[in-house]
C-alpha cells in the first residue's frame, strides 16, 4: 500500500471507533481481516497512526477545530508525525485510494499554535480528571499528561535464576542493536522507541525471551517489585497477582527460595501465569485460584510481605492503552476506590507482626493512591508508613544512579509516585506499610 491509502485506512478505522466504540486493537484487527491485501508492514503503519491519533485526540482536534476521523488522522500525521501539508498533498496526488487533498482550514490546523489551550487539551486527558492530575503533579500536570499520551518503550527484566545480566545483555543486544542498560534497576534493559510507521518484531520473539532469560516488564513495575525487598527464605503473598509479572520478579528476588503465593480476586486473570512460570524456571511459586477464605485462611498473620498490586483505573498505563483514557468515567473511578479499600482491608490480615504490606497501583490519581492508604490507616489498622525509597534501596536491585531520580518521586506517607515525566516509566504508585509488632 502507498501512504495515501494507509492514511485513508486509518481514517476508516477511526470512524469505526467513533461509531462502534470497540477496543482499538479489535478495530485494527478487523480492518486487516477485511483487507487481506494489506501486508504486515501496512498494518503496523496504519495501526501506529490510529494509536497516535487516540493518544493526541484532544490536542489534535482542538488544533484542527474538528473532531472527525479525517481531522484526527490528518492532524496526527502532520502535528505528531511531522508531515507537512505539502508533503501530505504530494502523497495524496495521483493515488486513487488516498483521501482528498487538504483544505485551507486543514492546512491552518496543522500549523495552529495551541499553547494557550486549556490544560486538559494540552495534556490530552479527560477534562474531569484535571483537578486530580493537578493534585498529583501541580504545575507539571499538562506536561505529565502529554507524556502519558506519548508512545512507550519496551523494557526487559533479566531473570537471574537462569542467567546473569552481562550474558543476557550480550544475547539481547546481538538481536536488538539499540538496547540499553536501565538507569533505574540493576536487572533492567530498554528497547528504545521505534518509528510508529515501521514494522518491528515483538520482544517476545527474541530467543532470550523464549529461554526464560528475560521477561517483558516496565521499569516502573520492576521498581515496584523491589519494594517487597525480599530476603531468601521469606514467605510472600502476591494478593493481586493477575498475569504474574510481579510474581515472577518476586520469585527471582528470592532466588527460588522461600515461597511466593500468587492469588487474585479474579481467578481468570491467573490463566496467563502458568506458561510464564514454566519459562522462567520458578520453583518457589504456588498459585491459588480458589475462594479466598478457603485457600488463604492458613496464611493469616503468617506472611513476611503481602504485595497488593491493586485493581485501578490504569491511568498510569495510558501510553500503552490510549483508548482506555477516553472510556474512563467517574463511576469507574468510584468503583475502583471501593475495590481498593476492600483489598487493603482484606490483605492486611495476612501480614505477620513486623511484616510489610506493599500497596501498588498503576495509577497517577491521588484518589486511588494516597487517599486510599490514608483512609485505611484512619480505620485504626495496626500499620505505619515507612519510606518506600529506603526499602527499595535495601533490596539491592536499584541501578547505581537511580536514587536521586526516585527522591524526586517521593510524596506523602513515604510513598513514591512514578510517572513518564519523573522516571520515564509508566505511572506507578508505591507505598510500604509496616505492621506493628
C-alpha positions in Angstrom: 0.0 0.0 0.0 1.0 3.6 -0.6 1.0 6.1 2.2 -2.1 7.8 0.9 -4.1 4.6 1.1 -2.7 3.9 4.5 -4.0 7.2 5.8 -7.3 6.5 4.2 -7.4 3.2 6.1 -6.6 4.9 9.4 -9.5 7.3 8.8 -11.8 4.4 8.2 -10.7 2.7 11.4 -11.0 5.9 13.4 -14.5 6.4 12.0 -15.4 2.9 13.1 -14.1 3.6 16.6 -16.3 6.8 16.8 -19.4 4.9 15.9 -19.0 1.4 17.4 -16.8 2.2 20.4 -14.9 -1.1 20.2 -11.3 -1.6 21.6 -8.8 -0.2 19.2 -6.9 -3.5 18.8 -10.1 -5.2 17.7 -10.9 -2.4 15.2 -7.4 -2.6 13.6 -7.6 -6.4 13.5 -11.0 -6.4 12.0 -9.9 -4.0 9.3 -6.9 -6.2 8.5 -9.1 -9.3 8.1 -11.4 -7.4 5.8 -8.5 -6.1 3.7 -6.2 -9.1 3.1 -4.1 -7.3 0.5 -2.6 -5.2 3.4 0.7 -6.7 4.5 2.1 -6.7 8.0 4.1 -3.5 7.3 0.9 -1.8 6.1 -1.0 -2.9 9.2 1.8 -1.7 11.5 1.9 1.8 9.8 -1.9 2.1 9.9 -2.2 0.9 13.5 0.6 3.3 14.6 -1.3 6.3 13.1 -4.6 5.2 14.7 -3.0 4.7 18.2 -1.2 8.1 18.0 -4.4 9.8 16.9 -6.1 8.4 20.0 -3.2 9.4 22.2 -3.4 13.0 21.0 -7.1 13.2 20.4 -7.9 16.4 22.3 -4.9 18.5 21.2 -5.2 17.4 17.6 -9.0 18.0 17.3 -8.5 21.4 19.1 -5.9 22.5 16.6 -7.8 21.2 13.6 -11.1 22.6 15.0 -12.8 19.4 14.1 -13.4 16.0 15.7 -13.9 14.0 12.6 -11.9 10.8 11.9 -10.3 12.6 8.9 -9.3 15.6 11.1 -7.7 13.3 13.7 -5.8 11.2 11.1 -4.5 14.2 9.1 -3.8 16.2 12.2 -1.8 13.4 13.7 0.1 12.8 10.5 1.0 16.4 10.5 1.3 17.6 14.1 2.6 14.4 15.7 4.4 12.6 12.8 5.8 15.8 11.4 4.4 15.5 7.8 4.0 18.9 6.2 0.8 20.0 4.4 2.7 20.0 1.1 4.0 16.5 1.8 0.6 15.2 2.5 -0.8 16.7 -0.7 2.0 15.2 -2.6 1.3 11.8 -1.1 -2.4 12.1 -2.0 -1.8 13.3 -5.5 -2.4 10.6 -8.1 -3.4 7.9 -5.5 -6.9 6.8 -6.1 -7.1 5.2 -2.7 -5.9 8.3 -0.9 -8.1 10.9 0.9 -8.9 14.2 -0.8 -6.2 16.9 -0.7 -6.1 19.2 2.3 -8.5 22.1 2.6 -7.3 25.6 3.6 -8.8 25.1 7.0 -6.9 21.8 7.5 -3.7 23.5 6.4 -4.3 26.1 9.1 -5.0 23.4 11.6 -1.6 21.7 11.0 0.2 25.0 11.9 -2.1 26.3 14.6 -0.4 27.3 18.0 -2.4 25.8 20.9 -0.1 26.9 23.7 -2.9 28.9 25.2 -5.4 26.0 25.1 -6.9 24.7 28.4 -4.6 22.4 30.4 -6.6 19.2 29.7 -6.4 19.9 26.0 -2.6 20.4 26.1 -2.2 17.4 28.3 -4.6 15.2 26.2 -6.6 13.9 29.2 -10.3 14.0 30.0 -11.4 17.4 31.4 -13.0 15.8 34.5 -9.6 14.5 35.6 -7.8 17.9 35.6 -8.2 18.5 39.3 -6.8 15.0 40.1 -3.8 15.4 37.9 -3.1 18.9 39.3 -3.2 17.3 42.8 -0.7 14.7 41.6 1.7 16.9 39.6 1.0 20.5 40.3 2.2 22.8 37.5 3.6 19.8 35.7 0.1 18.3 35.1 -0.2 19.3 31.5 3.3 18.0 30.7 2.7 14.7 32.5 -0.5 14.3 30.6 1.3 15.0 27.4 3.9 12.4 28.2 1.2 9.9 29.2 0.0 10.5 25.7 3.3 9.5 24.1 4.4 6.1 23.0 6.2 3.8 25.5 9.5 1.9 25.0 9.7 -1.8 25.8 11.5 -2.8 29.0 13.0 -6.2 29.9 14.0 -7.7 33.2 16.8 -10.2 33.4 15.9 -13.4 35.2 18.9 -14.1 37.4 17.6 -17.5 38.3 18.7 -18.6 34.8 21.4 -16.2 33.7 23.5 -13.2 34.8 22.9 -9.7 33.5 26.0 -9.5 31.4 25.4 -12.6 29.4 21.7 -11.8 29.0 22.5 -8.3 27.8 25.0 -9.6 25.3 22.4 -12.0 23.9 19.7 -9.4 23.6 22.0 -6.8 22.1 23.0 -9.3 19.4 19.4 -9.3 18.2 18.4 -5.7 19.1 21.2 -3.4 18.4 19.9 -0.3 20.2 19.0 -1.9 23.5 20.5 -0.1 26.6 21.0 -0.8 30.3 18.4 0.7 32.6 19.2 3.7 34.7 16.7 2.7 37.3 17.0 -1.1 38.0 20.1 -3.3 38.1 18.5 -6.0 36.0 16.6 -3.9 33.6 17.2 -3.1 29.9 15.3 -0.9 27.5 14.4 -1.3 23.8 14.0 2.3 22.6 11.0 3.7 20.8 10.6 2.6 17.2 9.3 4.7 14.4 5.5 4.2 14.6 5.4 3.8 10.8 7.8 0.9 10.8 7.2 -2.8 11.4 9.3 -4.3 14.3 9.4 -7.8 15.8 7.8 -8.2 19.2 10.2 -8.6 22.2 8.6 -11.9 22.9 10.1 -13.2 19.6 13.7 -12.9 20.6 15.4 -16.2 21.7 16.4 -14.8 25.2 12.7 -14.5 26.0 11.8 -18.0 24.9 14.6 -19.3 27.1 13.3 -17.5 30.1 16.3 -15.3 30.4 14.3 -12.1 30.1 10.8 -11.1 30.9 8.9 -8.1 29.4 8.2 -5.7 32.3 8.0 -1.9 32.5 10.8 -0.4 34.6 8.3 1.2 36.9 6.8 -2.3 37.6 10.3 -3.6 38.3 10.9 -0.8 40.8 7.5 -1.6 42.4 8.5 -5.3 42.9 11.7 -4.2 44.7 9.5 -2.6 47.3 8.9 -6.1 48.7 12.7 -6.1 49.5 12.5 -9.9 50.0 15.3 -11.9 51.7 15.9 -15.5 50.8 13.5 -17.9 52.6 10.7 -15.3 53.1 7.0 -16.1 52.5 5.3 -13.6 50.3 1.7 -13.3 49.3 1.1 -11.7 45.9 -2.5 -10.8 46.7 -3.5 -9.4 43.3 -1.2 -11.5 41.1 -3.0 -11.1 37.8 -1.0 -12.4 34.9 2.1 -12.8 37.2 4.5 -10.2 36.1 5.4 -9.2 39.7 5.1 -12.8 40.9 7.9 -13.7 38.6 10.0 -10.8 39.8 9.4 -11.6 43.5 10.3 -15.2 42.9 13.6 -14.3 41.2 14.4 -11.8 44.0 14.0 -14.7 46.4 16.4 -16.7 44.2 13.9 -19.6 44.1 13.9 -19.9 47.9 11.0 -19.3 50.3 7.6 -19.2 48.8 5.6 -16.8 46.7 1.8 -17.4 46.9 0.0 -16.0 43.9 -3.7 -15.3 44.3 -6.2 -12.9 42.6 -9.7 -11.7 43.2 -10.5 -12.7 39.6 -9.1 -16.2 39.0 -9.4 -15.7 35.3 -6.6 -13.2 35.3 -4.3 -16.0 36.6 -4.5 -18.1 33.4 -1.5 -16.4 31.8 0.7 -17.1 34.8 1.3 -20.8 34.1 3.4 -20.7 30.9 5.4 -17.7 32.3 6.3 -19.6 35.5 7.4 -22.6 33.4 9.5 -20.5 31.1 11.2 -18.6 34.0 12.1 -21.8 35.8 10.4 -20.9 39.0 10.3 -23.5 41.8 9.0 -21.4 44.7 5.6 -20.2 43.5 2.3 -21.6 44.4 -0.8 -20.4 42.5 -4.1 -20.3 44.4 -7.2 -20.0 42.4 -9.9 -20.9 44.9 -12.1 -18.8 47.2 -10.1 -16.5 49.4 -11.3 -17.7 52.7 -10.7 -21.4 51.7 -7.2 -21.1 50.3 -5.7 -18.1 52.1 -7.0 -18.9 55.6 -3.8 -20.6 56.7 -1.8 -17.5 55.8 -3.5 -15.2 58.3 -0.8 -13.4 60.4 1.9 -15.5 58.6 3.3 -13.6 55.6 6.6 -11.6 55.8 5.3 -9.5 52.9 1.9 -9.1 51.3 2.2 -7.4 47.9 -1.0 -5.8 46.6 -0.9 -4.6 43.0 -4.5 -3.3 43.5 -7.1 -3.1 40.7 -7.2 0.5 39.5 -8.2 2.8 36.6 -4.9 2.2 34.9 -4.3 5.9 34.2 -0.5 5.2 34.6 -0.6 3.0 31.5 -2.2 5.4 29.1 0.9 5.3 26.9 0.2 1.6 26.1 -3.7 1.8 26.2 -4.6 5.2 24.7 -8.2 4.4 24.1 -8.8 3.5 27.7 -8.5 7.1 28.9 -11.4 8.2 26.8 -13.6 5.4 28.1 -12.8 6.1 31.8 -15.8 7.5 33.7 -16.1 8.9 37.2 -18.3 6.0 38.1 -15.5 3.6 37.2 -13.1 5.6 39.5 -15.5 5.3 42.4 -15.9 1.6 41.8 -12.1 1.1 41.8 -11.8 3.1 45.0 -14.2 0.9 46.8 -12.4 -2.2 45.5 -9.1 -0.8 46.7 -10.5 -0.2 50.2 -11.6 -3.8 50.2 -8.2 -5.1 49.0 -6.4 -3.2 51.8 -8.8 -4.3 54.5 -8.6 -7.9 53.5 -4.9 -8.2 52.6 -3.8 -6.7 55.9 -4.9 -9.9 57.7 -2.1 -12.0 56.2 0.8 -9.8 57.3 2.6 -11.1 60.3 3.6 -8.8 63.1 6.6 -6.8 61.9 5.9 -7.7 58.3 5.1 -5.4 55.4 2.1 -4.6 53.3 3.1 -3.1 49.9 0.3 -1.2 48.2 0.9 -0.6 44.5 -1.3 0.8 41.7 -0.6 1.6 38.0 -2.5 4.9 38.5 -1.5 8.5 38.9 -4.7 9.6 40.6 -4.4 10.6 44.3 -7.9 9.3 44.9 -6.7 5.7 44.2 -3.3 6.2 45.9 -2.5 8.3 49.0 -6.2 8.8 49.7 -6.8 5.1 49.9 -3.8 4.4 52.2 -4.8 7.3 54.5 -8.4 6.0 54.6 -7.0 2.6 55.5 -4.8 4.0 58.3 -7.7 6.0 59.6 -9.6 2.8 60.3 -7.1 2.2 63.1 -5.3 -0.6 61.3 -2.0 -1.5 63.1 0.3 -0.3 60.4 2.6 2.6 59.9 4.0 4.0 56.7 7.7 3.7 56.1 10.0 5.2 53.4 9.4 3.2 50.2 12.6 4.5 48.8 14.6 3.2 51.7 13.0 -0.2 51.5 13.7 -0.3 47.8 17.3 0.7 48.3 17.7 -2.2 50.8 16.7 -4.6 48.1 19.9 -4.1 46.3 18.0 -4.0 43.0 18.4 -0.3 42.0 20.9 0.9 39.4 23.8 3.0 40.7 22.3 6.4 39.8 18.6 5.7 40.5 18.3 7.2 44.0 18.3 10.8 43.0 15.7 10.1 40.4 13.4 8.4 42.9 13.9 11.0 45.5 12.1 13.4 43.2 9.1 11.0 43.2 8.6 11.0 47.0 5.2 12.0 48.2 3.1 11.8 51.4 3.3 8.7 53.6 6.8 8.0 52.3 5.3 6.7 49.1 6.7 7.1 45.5 4.7 8.3 42.5 6.5 7.3 39.3 5.5 8.8 36.0 6.7 9.3 32.4 7.9 12.8 33.3 9.7 11.8 36.5 11.1 8.4 35.7 10.4 7.7 32.0 8.2 4.8 33.1 4.5 4.1 33.4 2.7 5.8 36.3 3.1 3.6 39.4 2.3 4.4 43.0 4.3 2.5 45.6 3.5 2.7 49.3 5.1 0.5 52.0 3.3 -0.1 55.4 4.8 -2.0 58.3 2.7 -3.9 60.8 3.3 -3.0 64.4 4.9 -5.9 66.4 
